[in-house]
């Protein structure tokens, strides 16, 4: 990525509301669609649905879909529903992930499995998936079904890869990229591609590629926040990934430079039955001292640059400019 682009991405990132400004009205429609799609006459499901809508995120993936949909032409009427479907699939993955990881907090609120049970959380994730597929079927969008099904399959494989990574310190940089490509980048790529389905074919390929690289940069930046952010920013306690024994790029980058003693400390950490805050703080200190944060920052910028480049050749309009801002937002959330 050119130095000028890197400077823009890192020194003056936009806030999300400015990224969403072009499609703000349509995002309100997405929120209405979310409520319509998941409505149920079963009391427990309705109760949990209401709670999930309270803890939903910032609608970043629907934003990507709607902005991609705006590129180069007039958007189709069903894009708002497609955006809601993408958000529901994302929400389903979070509900499942929290149950698998036994997480008690998500975005500062208790998780579904913490408030109800792990069994209910799994069933609710399945419910959100099935409602999404039902809605795509109602629209008659087989093309969207194919794109979203492929992403859902990738996300499932990614989760299985993570569960079967038994030796955390044998987890390589290539393993990490493969994991986040499945768990994060696949759905962001699908969101952008689905937004472009009604447009020219070359837009669809370019925007799918953009979504993939943006997703990679987004997840690396997210993993950095576990080392540098506060609970107010991330919605989860600092060091939560380490507490759950997840190896992410900052640690992988640091392991290239650690001393034998530091390597032994890290290995002992991953053998602990339960890590204390002091144990986690010590690993974070090693990662900082051995350049892990700088290494991950560089890789986030690399993928951000690839996302930026994927937009070249698309019409220079307000939607493409907003997508560029989305890249800057993705890697600059810690600023």
C-alpha positions as CSV (number, residue, x, y, z in Angstrom):
1,X,0.0,0.0,0.0
2,X,1.3,3.5,-0.8
3,X,2.5,5.5,2.1
4,X,-0.1,8.2,1.5
5,X,-2.9,5.6,1.7
6,X,-1.4,4.1,4.9
7,X,-1.3,7.6,6.5
8,X,-4.9,8.2,5.7
9,X,-6.0,4.8,7.1
10,X,-4.1,5.2,10.3
11,X,-4.1,8.9,11.2
12,X,-7.6,10.1,10.4
13,X,-10.1,7.2,10.3
14,X,-13.7,8.1,9.9
15,X,-16.3,7.1,12.4
16,X,-18.9,4.5,11.4
17,X,-21.8,7.0,11.1
18,X,-20.0,8.9,8.4
19,X,-19.3,5.6,6.5
20,X,-23.0,4.8,6.8
21,X,-24.3,8.3,5.9
22,X,-25.0,7.4,2.3
23,X,-27.3,4.5,3.2
24,X,-28.6,5.7,6.6
25,X,-32.2,5.7,5.5
26,X,-31.9,2.2,4.1
27,X,-30.3,0.9,7.3
28,X,-33.4,2.0,9.1
29,X,-35.3,-0.3,6.8
30,X,-32.8,-3.1,7.6
31,X,-33.7,-2.8,11.3
32,X,-37.4,-3.1,10.5
33,X,-36.7,-6.1,8.3
34,X,-34.8,-7.8,11.1
35,X,-37.8,-7.5,13.3
36,X,-40.1,-8.8,10.6
37,X,-38.0,-11.8,9.6
38,X,-37.4,-13.2,13.1
39,X,-40.9,-12.6,14.6
40,X,-42.3,-15.8,16.2
41,X,-45.5,-16.8,18.0
42,X,-43.4,-19.0,20.4
43,X,-42.9,-17.0,23.5
44,X,-39.4,-18.1,24.4
45,X,-38.1,-17.5,20.9
46,X,-39.8,-14.1,20.8
47,X,-38.2,-13.2,24.2
48,X,-34.8,-14.1,23.0
49,X,-35.2,-12.4,19.6
50,X,-36.1,-9.2,21.4
51,X,-32.9,-9.5,23.5
52,X,-30.8,-10.3,20.4
53,X,-32.0,-7.1,18.7
54,X,-31.0,-5.1,21.7
55,X,-27.4,-6.5,21.6
56,X,-27.0,-6.4,17.8
57,X,-24.0,-4.7,16.5
58,X,-23.4,-1.7,14.4
59,X,-24.7,-3.2,11.2
60,X,-21.3,-3.0,9.5
61,X,-22.0,-6.0,7.2
62,X,-25.4,-4.6,6.0
63,X,-23.7,-1.3,5.4
64,X,-21.2,-3.0,3.1
65,X,-24.0,-4.8,1.3
66,X,-25.9,-1.6,0.7
67,X,-22.9,0.5,-0.3
68,X,-21.9,-2.3,-2.7
69,X,-25.4,-2.3,-4.0
70,X,-25.2,1.5,-4.7
71,X,-22.0,1.2,-6.8
72,X,-22.6,2.3,-10.4
73,X,-26.4,2.3,-10.5
74,X,-29.8,2.2,-8.9
75,X,-30.3,-0.3,-6.1
76,X,-32.9,-3.0,-6.3
77,X,-35.8,-3.1,-3.9
78,X,-34.7,-6.4,-2.2
79,X,-31.3,-5.2,-1.1
80,X,-32.6,-4.1,2.3
81,X,-33.9,-7.6,2.9
82,X,-30.6,-9.1,1.7
83,X,-28.8,-6.8,4.2
84,X,-31.1,-8.0,7.0
85,X,-30.4,-11.6,6.1
86,X,-26.6,-11.1,6.2
87,X,-26.9,-9.5,9.6
88,X,-29.0,-12.4,10.9
89,X,-26.4,-14.9,9.7
90,X,-23.7,-12.8,11.4
91,X,-25.8,-12.8,14.6
92,X,-26.3,-16.5,14.4
93,X,-22.5,-17.1,14.2
94,X,-22.0,-14.9,17.3
95,X,-24.7,-16.8,19.3
96,X,-23.0,-20.1,18.3
97,X,-19.5,-18.9,19.0
98,X,-20.5,-17.6,22.5
99,X,-22.0,-21.0,23.3
100,X,-18.9,-22.9,22.0
101,X,-16.5,-20.6,23.9
102,X,-18.7,-20.4,27.0
103,X,-18.5,-16.6,26.8
104,X,-20.6,-14.7,29.3
105,X,-20.3,-11.2,27.7
106,X,-20.9,-9.9,24.2
107,X,-20.8,-6.2,23.5
108,X,-20.9,-5.5,27.2
109,X,-24.1,-7.5,27.6
110,X,-24.7,-11.1,28.9
111,X,-24.7,-13.7,26.1
112,X,-27.7,-15.9,25.3
113,X,-26.0,-18.9,26.8
114,X,-25.3,-17.0,30.0
115,X,-28.9,-15.8,30.4
116,X,-30.6,-19.0,29.2
117,X,-28.6,-22.2,28.4
118,X,-26.0,-23.4,25.9
119,X,-28.7,-25.7,24.4
120,X,-31.0,-22.8,23.8
121,X,-28.2,-20.7,22.4
122,X,-27.4,-23.4,19.8
123,X,-31.1,-23.7,18.9
124,X,-31.5,-20.0,18.6
125,X,-28.5,-19.8,16.2
126,X,-30.1,-22.5,14.1
127,X,-33.4,-20.6,14.2
128,X,-31.7,-17.4,12.8
129,X,-29.9,-19.4,10.1
130,X,-33.2,-21.1,9.1
131,X,-35.1,-17.8,9.0
132,X,-32.4,-16.4,6.8
133,X,-32.7,-19.2,4.3
134,X,-36.5,-19.0,4.4
135,X,-36.4,-15.3,3.6
136,X,-34.0,-15.8,0.6
137,X,-36.3,-18.5,-0.7
138,X,-39.3,-16.2,-0.4
139,X,-37.4,-13.6,-2.5
140,X,-36.6,-16.3,-5.1
141,X,-32.9,-15.2,-5.0
142,X,-31.1,-18.5,-5.8
143,X,-28.0,-16.5,-6.6
144,X,-28.0,-15.0,-3.1
145,X,-28.6,-18.4,-1.5
146,X,-25.5,-19.8,-3.3
147,X,-23.3,-16.9,-2.1
148,X,-24.5,-17.0,1.5
149,X,-24.5,-20.8,1.7
150,X,-20.8,-20.9,0.6
151,X,-19.9,-18.3,3.3
152,X,-21.9,-20.2,6.0
153,X,-20.0,-23.4,5.0
154,X,-16.7,-21.5,5.2
155,X,-17.5,-20.1,8.7
156,X,-18.4,-23.6,10.0
157,X,-15.1,-25.0,8.7
158,X,-13.3,-22.1,10.3
159,X,-14.9,-22.8,13.7
160,X,-13.9,-26.5,13.4
161,X,-10.4,-25.5,12.6
162,X,-10.2,-23.4,15.7
163,X,-11.6,-26.2,17.9
164,X,-9.1,-28.7,16.6
165,X,-6.0,-26.5,17.1
166,X,-4.9,-28.4,20.2
167,X,-1.3,-27.1,20.4
168,X,-1.7,-23.3,20.5
169,X,1.9,-22.5,20.0
170,X,2.1,-24.7,16.9
171,X,-0.6,-22.4,15.3
172,X,1.2,-20.7,12.4
173,X,0.7,-17.4,10.6
174,X,-0.7,-19.3,7.7
175,X,-3.1,-21.2,10.0
176,X,-4.3,-17.8,11.3
177,X,-4.9,-16.3,7.9
178,X,-6.8,-19.5,6.9
179,X,-8.9,-19.2,10.0
180,X,-9.9,-15.6,9.7
181,X,-10.6,-16.0,6.0
182,X,-13.2,-18.5,6.9
183,X,-14.6,-17.0,10.1
184,X,-14.7,-13.3,9.2
185,X,-13.7,-12.5,5.6
186,X,-16.1,-15.0,4.0
187,X,-19.2,-13.2,5.3
188,X,-17.9,-9.7,4.5
189,X,-17.0,-10.9,1.0
190,X,-20.5,-12.4,0.6
191,X,-22.1,-9.2,1.8
192,X,-20.3,-7.2,-0.8
193,X,-21.0,-9.7,-3.5
194,X,-24.7,-10.0,-2.6
195,X,-25.0,-6.2,-2.8
196,X,-23.6,-6.3,-6.3
197,X,-25.7,-9.2,-7.6
198,X,-28.0,-7.0,-9.7
199,X,-25.0,-5.0,-11.2
200,X,-22.5,-5.7,-13.9
201,X,-20.5,-8.9,-13.4
202,X,-17.2,-7.2,-13.1
203,X,-18.5,-5.2,-10.2
204,X,-19.5,-8.4,-8.5
205,X,-16.0,-10.0,-8.7
206,X,-14.3,-6.8,-7.6
207,X,-16.6,-6.2,-4.7
208,X,-16.3,-9.8,-3.5
209,X,-12.5,-9.4,-3.6
210,X,-12.8,-6.1,-1.7
211,X,-14.9,-7.7,1.0
212,X,-12.5,-10.5,1.5
213,X,-9.5,-8.2,2.0
214,X,-11.5,-5.8,4.1
215,X,-12.6,-8.8,6.3
216,X,-9.0,-9.9,6.8
217,X,-7.9,-6.3,7.8
218,X,-11.0,-6.0,10.0
219,X,-10.3,-9.2,12.0
220,X,-6.6,-8.4,12.4
221,X,-7.5,-5.0,13.8
222,X,-10.1,-6.7,16.0
223,X,-7.6,-9.1,17.4
224,X,-5.2,-6.2,18.1
225,X,-7.9,-4.5,20.2
226,X,-7.9,-7.5,22.5
227,X,-4.3,-6.4,23.4
228,X,-4.8,-2.7,23.3
229,X,-8.5,-1.8,23.7
230,X,-10.8,-1.3,26.6
231,X,-14.0,-3.1,27.4
232,X,-15.9,0.1,26.5
233,X,-14.4,-0.1,23.0
234,X,-14.5,-3.8,22.3
235,X,-17.6,-4.9,24.3
236,X,-15.6,-7.7,26.0
237,X,-12.9,-7.7,28.7
238,X,-9.4,-6.9,27.6
239,X,-7.4,-10.1,27.1
240,X,-10.5,-12.2,26.5
241,X,-8.9,-14.1,23.6
242,X,-5.9,-15.0,25.7
243,X,-8.3,-16.1,28.5
244,X,-10.0,-18.4,26.0
245,X,-6.5,-19.6,24.9
246,X,-6.9,-18.2,21.4
247,X,-3.7,-17.5,19.5
248,X,-4.1,-14.4,17.2
249,X,-1.6,-12.5,15.0
250,X,-0.1,-10.2,17.6
251,X,1.1,-13.3,19.5
252,X,2.2,-15.1,16.4
253,X,4.2,-12.1,15.4
254,X,5.8,-11.8,18.8
255,X,6.8,-15.5,18.9
256,X,9.3,-14.9,16.1
257,X,11.4,-12.7,18.4
258,X,10.9,-14.1,22.0
259,X,13.7,-15.3,24.1
260,X,13.9,-18.9,25.4
261,X,12.7,-17.8,28.8
262,X,9.8,-15.8,27.3
263,X,8.8,-18.7,25.1
264,X,8.7,-20.9,28.2
265,X,6.5,-18.4,30.0
266,X,4.1,-18.3,27.1
267,X,4.0,-22.1,26.9
268,X,3.4,-22.4,30.6
269,X,0.6,-19.9,30.3
270,X,-1.2,-22.1,27.8
271,X,-0.9,-25.0,30.1
272,X,-2.7,-23.2,33.0
273,X,-6.2,-24.5,33.9
274,X,-7.3,-21.0,34.7
275,X,-5.2,-17.9,33.9
276,X,-5.2,-14.9,36.3
277,X,-5.3,-11.3,35.2
278,X,-1.6,-11.1,36.1
279,X,-0.8,-14.1,33.8
280,X,-2.7,-12.4,30.9
281,X,-1.0,-9.1,31.6
282,X,2.4,-10.8,31.4
283,X,1.7,-12.3,28.0
284,X,0.4,-9.0,26.7
285,X,3.6,-7.3,28.0
286,X,5.8,-9.9,26.1
287,X,3.8,-9.4,22.9
288,X,4.2,-5.6,23.2
289,X,7.9,-5.8,23.9
290,X,8.6,-8.3,21.1
291,X,6.9,-6.3,18.3
292,X,3.8,-8.4,18.0
293,X,1.5,-5.4,17.9
294,X,3.6,-3.6,15.3
295,X,3.7,-6.8,13.2
296,X,-0.1,-7.2,13.3
297,X,-0.6,-3.5,12.5
298,X,1.6,-3.9,9.4
299,X,-0.4,-6.9,8.2
300,X,-3.7,-5.1,8.8
301,X,-2.5,-2.2,6.7
302,X,-1.3,-4.7,4.0
303,X,-4.8,-6.2,3.7
304,X,-6.4,-2.7,3.9
305,X,-4.3,-1.7,0.9
306,X,-5.4,-4.7,-1.0
307,X,-9.0,-3.8,-0.2
308,X,-8.4,-0.3,-1.4
309,X,-6.8,-1.6,-4.6
310,X,-9.8,-3.9,-5.3
311,X,-11.9,-0.8,-5.7
312,X,-9.8,0.5,-8.6
313,X,-11.7,0.3,-11.9
314,X,-15.1,0.8,-10.2
315,X,-17.0,4.0,-10.9
316,X,-15.8,6.9,-8.9
317,X,-19.0,7.6,-7.1
318,X,-20.1,8.3,-3.5
319,X,-20.6,4.6,-2.8
320,X,-17.0,3.7,-3.7
321,X,-15.7,6.6,-1.6
322,X,-17.8,5.3,1.4
323,X,-16.3,1.9,0.9
324,X,-12.8,3.4,1.0
325,X,-13.9,5.1,4.3
326,X,-15.0,1.6,5.5
327,X,-11.5,0.4,5.1
328,X,-10.1,3.3,7.1
329,X,-12.7,2.7,9.8
330,X,-11.9,-1.0,9.9
331,X,-8.2,-0.6,10.7
332,X,-8.5,2.6,12.7
333,X,-11.0,1.6,15.4
334,X,-8.3,1.8,18.1
335,X,-7.6,5.4,17.4
